[in-house]
Amino acid sequence: MIGLIETIVKPLVDEPDLVSVEEDVQDKVIVYRLTVSRSDVGKVIGKQGRIARAVRTVVYAAGTRSSKRIQLEIND
């Protein structure tokens, strides 16, 4: 899943080397924390959150095999 998130996000940003994803597994939730450079946050979120919503949709769809709920957080 980390590779999927990185594959989607790296082409969107100006500084792909600063893209990192951390996985935090809890009881019923898996949280992925996406970190990008401060100047690239707007590119990842997109106008009215459209790109962020699309990335989350793909990640949630890929995680349907898991019995745990998946969350994606975007940080700078």
Secondary structure as GFF3:
##gff-version 3
##sequence-region A 1 76
A	DSSP	alpha_helix	2	9	.	.	.	ID=ss1
A	DSSP	three_ten_helix	10	12	.	.	.	ID=ss2
A	DSSP	three_ten_helix	16	18	.	.	.	ID=ss3
A	DSSP	beta_strand	20	25	.	.	.	ID=ss4
A	DSSP	beta_strand	29	35	.	.	.	ID=ss5
A	DSSP	three_ten_helix	38	40	.	.	.	ID=ss6
A	DSSP	alpha_helix	41	45	.	.	.	ID=ss7
A	DSSP	three_ten_helix	47	49	.	.	.	ID=ss8
A	DSSP	alpha_helix	50	62	.	.	.	ID=ss9
A	DSSP	three_ten_helix	63	65	.	.	.	ID=ss10
A	DSSP	beta_strand	69	75	.	.	.	ID=ss11
###
